[in-house]
Amino acid sequence: MILEDNLGAEGDTVYAALMTAHEGLSTAESHALNARLVLMLANEVGDRTRLQALFAAARDLT
């Protein structure tokens, strides 16, 4: 599990693209977009055990 910055100089660009994707959406639409992104990224990872560990780690960070 990679918890340190792995995007480097591209981090701000990726964040800006994410914010652009949310522009003009209602709160419900924004939440739906985030849910779709999580599922798409989970599919990219493709490993249930890793995903469960990541979900737990993300929850622990709140």
PQR file with spaces between the fields and no chain letter, atoms N, CA, C, O and H, PARSE charges and radii, in Angstrom:
ATOM       1  N    MET     1       0.842   -1.160    0.000 -0.4000 1.5000
ATOM       2  CA   MET     1       0.000    0.000    0.000 -0.0000 2.0000
ATOM       3  C    MET     1       0.899    1.238    0.000  0.5500 1.7000
ATOM       4  O    MET     1       1.779    1.379    0.848 -0.5500 1.4000
ATOM       5  N    ILE     2       0.665    2.121   -0.954 -0.4000 1.5000
ATOM       6  CA   ILE     2       1.454    3.346   -1.079 -0.0000 2.0000
ATOM       7  C    ILE     2       0.656    4.484   -0.462  0.5500 1.7000
ATOM       8  O    ILE     2      -0.384    4.871   -0.995 -0.5500 1.4000
ATOM       9  H    ILE     2      -0.050    2.007   -1.643  0.4000 1.0000
ATOM      10  N    LEU     3       1.130    5.023    0.652 -0.4000 1.5000
ATOM      11  CA   LEU     3       0.430    6.121    1.315 -0.0000 2.0000
ATOM      12  C    LEU     3       1.167    7.449    1.169  0.5500 1.7000
ATOM      13  O    LEU     3       0.611    8.503    1.478 -0.5500 1.4000
ATOM      14  H    LEU     3       1.974    4.709    1.085  0.4000 1.0000
ATOM      15  N    GLU     4       2.417    7.406    0.700 -0.4000 1.5000
ATOM      16  CA   GLU     4       3.127    8.655    0.471 -0.0000 2.0000
ATOM      17  C    GLU     4       2.830    9.151   -0.944  0.5500 1.7000
ATOM      18  O    GLU     4       2.317    8.410   -1.781 -0.5500 1.4000
ATOM      19  H    GLU     4       2.869    6.550    0.449  0.4000 1.0000
ATOM      20  N    ASP     5       3.162   10.412   -1.193 -0.4000 1.5000
ATOM      21  CA   ASP     5       2.913   11.036   -2.493 -0.0000 2.0000
ATOM      22  C    ASP     5       3.572   10.214   -3.593  0.5500 1.7000
ATOM      23  O    ASP     5       4.784    9.999   -3.579 -0.5500 1.4000
ATOM      24  H    ASP     5       3.579   11.015   -0.513  0.4000 1.0000
ATOM      25  N    ASN     6       2.770    9.761   -4.538 -0.4000 1.5000
ATOM      26  CA   ASN     6       3.273    8.964   -5.646 -0.0000 2.0000
ATOM      27  C    ASN     6       3.074    9.697   -6.978  0.5500 1.7000
ATOM      28  O    ASN     6       3.427    9.175   -8.035 -0.5500 1.4000
ATOM      29  H    ASN     6       1.786    9.936   -4.550  0.4000 1.0000
ATOM      30  N    LEU     7       2.509   10.909   -6.921 -0.4000 1.5000
ATOM      31  CA   LEU     7       2.257   11.668   -8.143 -0.0000 2.0000
ATOM      32  C    LEU     7       3.304   12.749   -8.393  0.5500 1.7000
ATOM      33  O    LEU     7       3.452   13.239   -9.513 -0.5500 1.4000
ATOM      34  H    LEU     7       2.223   11.333   -6.062  0.4000 1.0000
ATOM      35  N    GLY     8       4.022   13.111   -7.344 -0.4000 1.5000
ATOM      36  CA   GLY     8       5.065   14.128   -7.495 -0.0000 2.0000
ATOM      37  C    GLY     8       4.516   15.421   -8.055  0.5500 1.7000
ATOM      38  O    GLY     8       3.488   15.923   -7.601 -0.5500 1.4000
ATOM      39  H    GLY     8       3.902   12.713   -6.434  0.4000 1.0000
ATOM      40  N    ALA     9       5.206   15.952   -9.041 -0.4000 1.5000
ATOM      41  CA   ALA     9       4.839   17.231   -9.636 -0.0000 2.0000
ATOM      42  C    ALA     9       3.485   17.185  -10.339  0.5500 1.7000
ATOM      43  O    ALA     9       2.877   18.229  -10.574 -0.5500 1.4000
ATOM      44  H    ALA     9       6.041   15.544   -9.409  0.4000 1.0000
ATOM      45  N    GLU    10       3.009   16.000  -10.673 -0.4000 1.5000
ATOM      46  CA   GLU    10       1.723   15.858  -11.363 -0.0000 2.0000
ATOM      47  C    GLU    10       0.526   15.919  -10.416  0.5500 1.7000
ATOM      48  O    GLU    10      -0.616   15.996  -10.868 -0.5500 1.4000
ATOM      49  H    GLU    10       3.503   15.151  -10.482  0.4000 1.0000
ATOM      50  N    GLY    11       0.777   15.886   -9.103 -0.4000 1.5000
ATOM      51  CA   GLY    11      -0.307   15.875   -8.131 -0.0000 2.0000
ATOM      52  C    GLY    11      -1.282   17.030   -8.292  0.5500 1.7000
ATOM      53  O    GLY    11      -2.496   16.828   -8.258 -0.5500 1.4000
ATOM      54  H    GLY    11       1.705   15.823   -8.735  0.4000 1.0000
ATOM      55  N    ASP    12      -0.760   18.239   -8.467 -0.4000 1.5000
ATOM      56  CA   ASP    12      -1.626   19.406   -8.623 -0.0000 2.0000
ATOM      57  C    ASP    12      -2.444   19.319   -9.908  0.5500 1.7000
ATOM      58  O    ASP    12      -3.606   19.723   -9.938 -0.5500 1.4000
ATOM      59  H    ASP    12       0.226   18.403   -8.495  0.4000 1.0000
ATOM      60  N    THR    13      -1.839   18.796  -10.959 -0.4000 1.5000
ATOM      61  CA   THR    13      -2.544   18.652  -12.234 -0.0000 2.0000
ATOM      62  C    THR    13      -3.677   17.637  -12.112  0.5500 1.7000
ATOM      63  O    THR    13      -4.777   17.859  -12.618 -0.5500 1.4000
ATOM      64  H    THR    13      -0.894   18.468  -10.934  0.4000 1.0000
ATOM      65  N    VAL    14      -3.404   16.534  -11.444 -0.4000 1.5000
ATOM      66  CA   VAL    14      -4.425   15.497  -11.237 -0.0000 2.0000
ATOM      67  C    VAL    14      -5.561   16.058  -10.379  0.5500 1.7000
ATOM      68  O    VAL    14      -6.734   15.834  -10.679 -0.5500 1.4000
ATOM      69  H    VAL    14      -2.511   16.353  -11.033  0.4000 1.0000
ATOM      70  N    TYR    15      -5.215   16.784   -9.316 -0.4000 1.5000
ATOM      71  CA   TYR    15      -6.233   17.387   -8.448 -0.0000 2.0000
ATOM      72  C    TYR    15      -7.094   18.372   -9.247  0.5500 1.7000
ATOM      73  O    TYR    15      -8.318   18.375   -9.109 -0.5500 1.4000
ATOM      74  H    TYR    15      -4.262   16.966   -9.073  0.4000 1.0000
ATOM      75  N    ALA    16      -6.472   19.194  -10.068 -0.4000 1.5000
ATOM      76  CA   ALA    16      -7.217   20.159  -10.877 -0.0000 2.0000
ATOM      77  C    ALA    16      -8.164   19.444  -11.837  0.5500 1.7000
ATOM      78  O    ALA    16      -9.293   19.891  -12.037 -0.5500 1.4000
ATOM      79  H    ALA    16      -5.478   19.191  -10.179  0.4000 1.0000
ATOM      80  N    ALA    17      -7.721   18.346  -12.429 -0.4000 1.5000
ATOM      81  CA   ALA    17      -8.576   17.582  -13.339 -0.0000 2.0000
ATOM      82  C    ALA    17      -9.767   16.993  -12.594  0.5500 1.7000
ATOM      83  O    ALA    17     -10.881   16.962  -13.119 -0.5500 1.4000
ATOM      84  H    ALA    17      -6.804   17.982  -12.267  0.4000 1.0000
ATOM      85  N    LEU    18      -9.530   16.523  -11.365 -0.4000 1.5000
ATOM      86  CA   LEU    18     -10.618   15.984  -10.553 -0.0000 2.0000
ATOM      87  C    LEU    18     -11.630   17.079  -10.227  0.5500 1.7000
ATOM      88  O    LEU    18     -12.837   16.858  -10.322 -0.5500 1.4000
ATOM      89  H    LEU    18      -8.625   16.548  -10.939  0.4000 1.0000
ATOM      90  N    MET    19     -11.143   18.256   -9.845 -0.4000 1.5000
ATOM      91  CA   MET    19     -12.040   19.370   -9.525 -0.0000 2.0000
ATOM      92  C    MET    19     -12.820   19.812  -10.762  0.5500 1.7000
ATOM      93  O    MET    19     -13.998   20.154  -10.661 -0.5500 1.4000
ATOM      94  H    MET    19     -10.162   18.436   -9.768  0.4000 1.0000
ATOM      95  N    THR    20     -12.178   19.807  -11.912 -0.4000 1.5000
ATOM      96  CA   THR    20     -12.852   20.153  -13.165 -0.0000 2.0000
ATOM      97  C    THR    20     -13.973   19.163  -13.463  0.5500 1.7000
ATOM      98  O    THR    20     -15.043   19.554  -13.931 -0.5500 1.4000
ATOM      99  H    THR    20     -11.221   19.529  -11.993  0.4000 1.0000
ATOM     100  N    ALA    21     -13.730   17.886  -13.195 -0.4000 1.5000
ATOM     101  CA   ALA    21     -14.755   16.859  -13.429 -0.0000 2.0000
ATOM     102  C    ALA    21     -15.989   17.092  -12.562  0.5500 1.7000
ATOM     103  O    ALA    21     -17.092   16.690  -12.931 -0.5500 1.4000
ATOM     104  H    ALA    21     -12.861   17.568  -12.815  0.4000 1.0000
ATOM     105  N    HIS    22     -15.809   17.735  -11.415 -0.4000 1.5000
ATOM     106  CA   HIS    22     -16.913   17.989  -10.490 -0.0000 2.0000
ATOM     107  C    HIS    22     -17.633   19.311  -10.750  0.5500 1.7000
ATOM     108  O    HIS    22     -18.712   19.539  -10.203 -0.5500 1.4000
ATOM     109  H    HIS    22     -14.912   18.061  -11.115  0.4000 1.0000
ATOM     110  N    GLU    23     -17.059   20.179  -11.569 -0.4000 1.5000
ATOM     111  CA   GLU    23     -17.652   21.489  -11.825 -0.0000 2.0000
ATOM     112  C    GLU    23     -19.070   21.372  -12.362  0.5500 1.7000
ATOM     113  O    GLU    23     -19.337   20.604  -13.285 -0.5500 1.4000
ATOM     114  H    GLU    23     -16.182   19.994  -12.013  0.4000 1.0000
ATOM     115  N    GLY    24     -19.973   22.144  -11.771 -0.4000 1.5000
ATOM     116  CA   GLY    24     -21.350   22.201  -12.246 -0.0000 2.0000
ATOM     117  C    GLY    24     -22.232   21.066  -11.775  0.5500 1.7000
ATOM     118  O    GLY    24     -23.417   21.033  -12.109 -0.5500 1.4000
ATOM     119  H    GLY    24     -19.756   22.768  -11.021  0.4000 1.0000
ATOM     120  N    LEU    25     -21.688   20.132  -11.007 -0.4000 1.5000
ATOM     121  CA   LEU    25     -22.487   19.006  -10.524 -0.0000 2.0000
ATOM     122  C    LEU    25     -23.141   19.362   -9.194  0.5500 1.7000
ATOM     123  O    LEU    25     -22.595   20.125   -8.396 -0.5500 1.4000
ATOM     124  H    LEU    25     -20.726   20.158  -10.737  0.4000 1.0000
ATOM     125  N    SER    26     -24.307   18.799   -8.978 -0.4000 1.5000
ATOM     126  CA   SER    26     -24.951   18.924   -7.671 -0.0000 2.0000
ATOM     127  C    SER    26     -24.176   18.060   -6.679  0.5500 1.7000
ATOM     128  O    SER    26     -23.316   17.271   -7.071 -0.5500 1.4000
ATOM     129  H    SER    26     -24.751   18.180   -9.626  0.4000 1.0000
ATOM     130  N    THR    27     -24.484   18.214   -5.403 -0.4000 1.5000
ATOM     131  CA   THR    27     -23.828   17.381   -4.387 -0.0000 2.0000
ATOM     132  C    THR    27     -24.074   15.905   -4.673  0.5500 1.7000
ATOM     133  O    THR    27     -23.149   15.096   -4.597 -0.5500 1.4000
ATOM     134  H    THR    27     -25.182   18.855   -5.085  0.4000 1.0000
ATOM     135  N    ALA    28     -25.307   15.549   -5.001 -0.4000 1.5000
ATOM     136  CA   ALA    28     -25.629   14.143   -5.285 -0.0000 2.0000
ATOM     137  C    ALA    28     -24.871   13.644   -6.515  0.5500 1.7000
ATOM     138  O    ALA    28     -24.364   12.522   -6.518 -0.5500 1.4000
ATOM     139  H    ALA    28     -26.059   16.206   -5.063  0.4000 1.0000
ATOM     140  N    GLU    29     -24.794   14.469   -7.553 -0.4000 1.5000
ATOM     141  CA   GLU    29     -24.065   14.074   -8.760 -0.0000 2.0000
ATOM     142  C    GLU    29     -22.574   13.939   -8.472  0.5500 1.7000
ATOM     143  O    GLU    29     -21.914   13.047   -9.005 -0.5500 1.4000
ATOM     144  H    GLU    29     -25.206   15.380   -7.550  0.4000 1.0000
ATOM     145  N    SER    30     -22.047   14.821   -7.633 -0.4000 1.5000
ATOM     146  CA   SER    30     -20.636   14.755   -7.255 -0.0000 2.0000
ATOM     147  C    SER    30     -20.334   13.481   -6.475  0.5500 1.7000
ATOM     148  O    SER    30     -19.314   12.831   -6.703 -0.5500 1.4000
ATOM     149  H    SER    30     -22.583   15.546   -7.200  0.4000 1.0000
ATOM     150  N    HIS    31     -21.227   13.129   -5.554 -0.4000 1.5000
ATOM     151  CA   HIS    31     -21.053   11.879   -4.808 -0.0000 2.0000
ATOM     152  C    HIS    31     -21.120   10.676   -5.743  0.5500 1.7000
ATOM     153  O    HIS    31     -20.357    9.722   -5.588 -0.5500 1.4000
ATOM     154  H    HIS    31     -22.056   13.657   -5.369  0.4000 1.0000
ATOM     155  N    ALA    32     -22.029   10.721   -6.708 -0.4000 1.5000
ATOM     156  CA   ALA    32     -22.150    9.616   -7.670 -0.0000 2.0000
ATOM     157  C    ALA    32     -20.881    9.507   -8.521  0.5500 1.7000
ATOM     158  O    ALA    32     -20.413    8.402   -8.796 -0.5500 1.4000
ATOM     159  H    ALA    32     -22.649   11.495   -6.833  0.4000 1.0000
ATOM     160  N    LEU    33     -20.326   10.648   -8.937 -0.4000 1.5000
ATOM     161  CA   LEU    33     -19.073   10.638   -9.691 -0.0000 2.0000
ATOM     162  C    LEU    33     -17.960   10.003   -8.869  0.5500 1.7000
ATOM     163  O    LEU    33     -17.206    9.169   -9.370 -0.5500 1.4000
ATOM     164  H    LEU    33     -20.706   11.545   -8.714  0.4000 1.0000
ATOM     165  N    ASN    34     -17.860   10.404   -7.596 -0.4000 1.5000
ATOM     166  CA   ASN    34     -16.832    9.813   -6.727 -0.0000 2.0000
ATOM     167  C    ASN    34     -17.016    8.309   -6.587  0.5500 1.7000
ATOM     168  O    ASN    34     -16.040    7.559   -6.609 -0.5500 1.4000
ATOM     169  H    ASN    34     -18.473   11.081   -7.189  0.4000 1.0000
ATOM     170  N    ALA    35     -18.258    7.865   -6.443 -0.4000 1.5000
ATOM     171  CA   ALA    35     -18.518    6.430   -6.319 -0.0000 2.0000
ATOM     172  C    ALA    35     -18.097    5.691   -7.590  0.5500 1.7000
ATOM     173  O    ALA    35     -17.492    4.622   -7.518 -0.5500 1.4000
ATOM     174  H    ALA    35     -19.051    8.475   -6.425  0.4000 1.0000
ATOM     175  N    ARG    36     -18.419    6.265   -8.757 -0.4000 1.5000
ATOM     176  CA   ARG    36     -18.007    5.628  -10.011 -0.0000 2.0000
ATOM     177  C    ARG    36     -16.488    5.586  -10.127  0.5500 1.7000
ATOM     178  O    ARG    36     -15.922    4.585  -10.567 -0.5500 1.4000
ATOM     179  H    ARG    36     -18.911    7.134   -8.815  0.4000 1.0000
ATOM     180  N    LEU    37     -15.826    6.680   -9.730 -0.4000 1.5000
ATOM     181  CA   LEU    37     -14.360    6.705   -9.768 -0.0000 2.0000
ATOM     182  C    LEU    37     -13.754    5.631   -8.871  0.5500 1.7000
ATOM     183  O    LEU    37     -12.812    4.943   -9.264 -0.5500 1.4000
ATOM     184  H    LEU    37     -16.286    7.493   -9.373  0.4000 1.0000
ATOM     185  N    VAL    38     -14.302    5.491   -7.661 -0.4000 1.5000
ATOM     186  CA   VAL    38     -13.800    4.459   -6.742 -0.0000 2.0000
ATOM     187  C    VAL    38     -13.939    3.082   -7.379  0.5500 1.7000
ATOM     188  O    VAL    38     -13.006    2.281   -7.332 -0.5500 1.4000
ATOM     189  H    VAL    38     -15.067    6.050   -7.341  0.4000 1.0000
ATOM     190  N    LEU    39     -15.088    2.804   -7.968 -0.4000 1.5000
ATOM     191  CA   LEU    39     -15.292    1.490   -8.583 -0.0000 2.0000
ATOM     192  C    LEU    39     -14.383    1.278   -9.795  0.5500 1.7000
ATOM     193  O    LEU    39     -13.875    0.177  -10.009 -0.5500 1.4000
ATOM     194  H    LEU    39     -15.846    3.455   -8.006  0.4000 1.0000
ATOM     195  N    MET    40     -14.181    2.331  -10.584 -0.4000 1.5000
ATOM     196  CA   MET    40     -13.300    2.204  -11.745 -0.0000 2.0000
ATOM     197  C    MET    40     -11.847    1.987  -11.312  0.5500 1.7000
ATOM     198  O    MET    40     -11.145    1.154  -11.884 -0.5500 1.4000
ATOM     199  H    MET    40     -14.594    3.225  -10.410  0.4000 1.0000
ATOM     200  N    LEU    41     -11.404    2.733  -10.308 -0.4000 1.5000
ATOM     201  CA   LEU    41     -10.039    2.565   -9.801 -0.0000 2.0000
ATOM     202  C    LEU    41      -9.871    1.204   -9.122  0.5500 1.7000
ATOM     203  O    LEU    41      -8.820    0.573   -9.239 -0.5500 1.4000
ATOM     204  H    LEU    41     -11.975    3.409   -9.843  0.4000 1.0000
ATOM     205  N    ALA    42     -10.912    0.754   -8.411 -0.4000 1.5000
ATOM     206  CA   ALA    42     -10.867   -0.576   -7.794 -0.0000 2.0000
ATOM     207  C    ALA    42     -10.720   -1.651   -8.870  0.5500 1.7000
ATOM     208  O    ALA    42      -9.992   -2.627   -8.689 -0.5500 1.4000
ATOM     209  H    ALA    42     -11.765    1.267   -8.316  0.4000 1.0000
ATOM     210  N    ASN    43     -11.406   -1.465   -9.974 -0.4000 1.5000
ATOM     211  CA   ASN    43     -11.289   -2.417  -11.076 -0.0000 2.0000
ATOM     212  C    ASN    43      -9.875   -2.414  -11.642  0.5500 1.7000
ATOM     213  O    ASN    43      -9.358   -3.463  -12.026 -0.5500 1.4000
ATOM     214  H    ASN    43     -11.997   -0.672  -10.121  0.4000 1.0000
ATOM     215  N    GLU    44      -9.247   -1.240  -11.695 -0.4000 1.5000
ATOM     216  CA   GLU    44      -7.854   -1.150  -12.160 -0.0000 2.0000
ATOM     217  C    GLU    44      -6.918   -1.906  -11.224  0.5500 1.7000
ATOM     218  O    GLU    44      -6.005   -2.594  -11.682 -0.5500 1.4000
ATOM     219  H    GLU    44      -9.667   -0.388  -11.383  0.4000 1.0000
ATOM     220  N    VAL    45      -7.141   -1.782   -9.898 -0.4000 1.5000
ATOM     221  CA   VAL    45      -6.311   -2.498   -8.916 -0.0000 2.0000
ATOM     222  C    VAL    45      -6.560   -3.990   -9.044  0.5500 1.7000
ATOM     223  O    VAL    45      -5.620   -4.779   -9.138 -0.5500 1.4000
ATOM     224  H    VAL    45      -7.882   -1.223   -9.526  0.4000 1.0000
ATOM     225  N    GLY    46      -7.828   -4.373   -9.049 -0.4000 1.5000
ATOM     226  CA   GLY    46      -8.208   -5.750   -9.325 -0.0000 2.0000
ATOM     227  C    GLY    46      -7.839   -6.785   -8.268  0.5500 1.7000
ATOM     228  O    GLY    46      -7.819   -7.979   -8.565 -0.5500 1.4000
ATOM     229  H    GLY    46      -8.591   -3.732   -8.973  0.4000 1.0000
ATOM     230  N    ASP    47      -7.550   -6.359   -7.056 -0.4000 1.5000
ATOM     231  CA   ASP    47      -7.154   -7.290   -5.997 -0.0000 2.0000
ATOM     232  C    ASP    47      -7.983   -6.996   -4.755  0.5500 1.7000
ATOM     233  O    ASP    47      -7.764   -5.986   -4.085 -0.5500 1.4000
ATOM     234  H    ASP    47      -7.566   -5.389   -6.815  0.4000 1.0000
ATOM     235  N    ARG    48      -8.934   -7.872   -4.444 -0.4000 1.5000
ATOM     236  CA   ARG    48      -9.864   -7.666   -3.340 -0.0000 2.0000
ATOM     237  C    ARG    48      -9.160   -7.440   -2.011  0.5500 1.7000
ATOM     238  O    ARG    48      -9.571   -6.577   -1.236 -0.5500 1.4000
ATOM     239  H    ARG    48      -9.112   -8.692   -4.988  0.4000 1.0000
ATOM     240  N    THR    49      -8.117   -8.192   -1.736 -0.4000 1.5000
ATOM     241  CA   THR    49      -7.402   -8.059   -0.466 -0.0000 2.0000
ATOM     242  C    THR    49      -6.749   -6.684   -0.357  0.5500 1.7000
ATOM     243  O    THR    49      -6.850   -6.029    0.680 -0.5500 1.4000
ATOM     244  H    THR    49      -7.783   -8.893   -2.366  0.4000 1.0000
ATOM     245  N    ARG    50      -6.083   -6.248   -1.416 -0.4000 1.5000
ATOM     246  CA   ARG    50      -5.473   -4.909   -1.419 -0.0000 2.0000
ATOM     247  C    ARG    50      -6.532   -3.836   -1.261  0.5500 1.7000
ATOM     248  O    ARG    50      -6.342   -2.877   -0.514 -0.5500 1.4000
ATOM     249  H    ARG    50      -6.001   -6.780   -2.259  0.4000 1.0000
ATOM     250  N    LEU    51      -7.639   -3.991   -1.956 -0.4000 1.5000
ATOM     251  CA   LEU    51      -8.703   -2.993   -1.875 -0.0000 2.0000
ATOM     252  C    LEU    51      -9.275   -2.898   -0.465  0.5500 1.7000
ATOM     253  O    LEU    51      -9.510   -1.799    0.036 -0.5500 1.4000
ATOM     254  H    LEU    51      -7.793   -4.771   -2.563  0.4000 1.0000
ATOM     255  N    GLN    52      -9.499   -4.036    0.174 -0.4000 1.5000
ATOM     256  CA   GLN    52     -10.019   -4.017    1.537 -0.0000 2.0000
ATOM     257  C    GLN    52      -9.044   -3.315    2.478  0.5500 1.7000
ATOM     258  O    GLN    52      -9.461   -2.572    3.366 -0.5500 1.4000
ATOM     259  H    GLN    52      -9.308   -4.929   -0.234  0.4000 1.0000
ATOM     260  N    ALA    53      -7.754   -3.549    2.286 -0.4000 1.5000
ATOM     261  CA   ALA    53      -6.745   -2.869    3.112 -0.0000 2.0000
ATOM     262  C    ALA    53      -6.765   -1.365    2.858  0.5500 1.7000
ATOM     263  O    ALA    53      -6.657   -0.573    3.795 -0.5500 1.4000
ATOM     264  H    ALA    53      -7.415   -4.153    1.564  0.4000 1.0000
ATOM     265  N    LEU    54      -6.903   -0.971    1.595 -0.4000 1.5000
ATOM     266  CA   LEU    54      -6.973    0.452    1.258 -0.0000 2.0000
ATOM     267  C    LEU    54      -8.227    1.105    1.830  0.5500 1.7000
ATOM     268  O    LEU    54      -8.165    2.221    2.345 -0.5500 1.4000
ATOM     269  H    LEU    54      -6.990   -1.614    0.834  0.4000 1.0000
ATOM     270  N    PHE    55      -9.355    0.421    1.743 -0.4000 1.5000
ATOM     271  CA   PHE    55     -10.602    0.966    2.306 -0.0000 2.0000
ATOM     272  C    PHE    55     -10.440    1.182    3.808  0.5500 1.7000
ATOM     273  O    PHE    55     -10.849    2.215    4.338 -0.5500 1.4000
ATOM     274  H    PHE    55      -9.405   -0.486    1.325  0.4000 1.0000
ATOM     275  N    ALA    56      -9.853    0.221    4.482 -0.4000 1.5000
ATOM     276  CA   ALA    56      -9.645    0.341    5.941 -0.0000 2.0000
ATOM     277  C    ALA    56      -8.696    1.488    6.250  0.5500 1.7000
ATOM     278  O    ALA    56      -8.933    2.258    7.181 -0.5500 1.4000
ATOM     279  H    ALA    56      -9.521   -0.618    4.052  0.4000 1.0000
ATOM     280  N    ALA    57      -7.621    1.607    5.472 -0.4000 1.5000
ATOM     281  CA   ALA    57      -6.656    2.686    5.707 -0.0000 2.0000
ATOM     282  C    ALA    57      -7.288    4.046    5.467  0.5500 1.7000
ATOM     283  O    ALA    57      -7.045    4.984    6.225 -0.5500 1.4000
ATOM     284  H    ALA    57      -7.429    0.982    4.716  0.4000 1.0000
ATOM     285  N    ALA    58      -8.091    4.163    4.427 -0.4000 1.5000
ATOM     286  CA   ALA    58      -8.769    5.436    4.140 -0.0000 2.0000
ATOM     287  C    ALA    58      -9.727    5.808    5.253  0.5500 1.7000
ATOM     288  O    ALA    58      -9.832    6.976    5.629 -0.5500 1.4000
ATOM     289  H    ALA    58      -8.288    3.400    3.811  0.4000 1.0000
ATOM     290  N    ARG    59     -10.414    4.831    5.771 -0.4000 1.5000
ATOM     291  CA   ARG    59     -11.348    5.102    6.884 -0.0000 2.0000
ATOM     292  C    ARG    59     -10.578    5.537    8.135  0.5500 1.7000
ATOM     293  O    ARG    59     -11.026    6.421    8.865 -0.5500 1.4000
ATOM     294  H    ARG    59     -10.329    3.883    5.466  0.4000 1.0000
ATOM     295  N    ASP    60      -9.438    4.924    8.378 -0.4000 1.5000
ATOM     296  CA   ASP    60      -8.624    5.264    9.553 -0.0000 2.0000
ATOM     297  C    ASP    60      -8.063    6.676    9.466  0.5500 1.7000
ATOM     298  O    ASP    60      -7.745    7.272   10.495 -0.5500 1.4000
ATOM     299  H    ASP    60      -9.074    4.205    7.785  0.4000 1.0000
ATOM     300  N    LEU    61      -7.935    7.222    8.265 -0.4000 1.5000
ATOM     301  CA   LEU    61      -7.402    8.576    8.080 -0.0000 2.0000
ATOM     302  C    LEU    61      -8.442    9.657    8.368  0.5500 1.7000
ATOM     303  O    LEU    61      -8.099   10.837    8.438 -0.5500 1.4000
ATOM     304  H    LEU    61      -8.193    6.738    7.429  0.4000 1.0000
ATOM     305  N    THR    62      -9.690    9.273    8.534 -0.4000 1.5000
ATOM     306  CA   THR    62     -10.740   10.286    8.779 -0.0000 2.0000
ATOM     307  C    THR    62     -10.779   10.705   10.219  0.5500 1.7000
ATOM     308  O    THR    62     -11.597   11.544   10.597 -0.5500 1.4000
ATOM     309  H    THR    62      -9.968    8.315    8.477  0.4000 1.0000
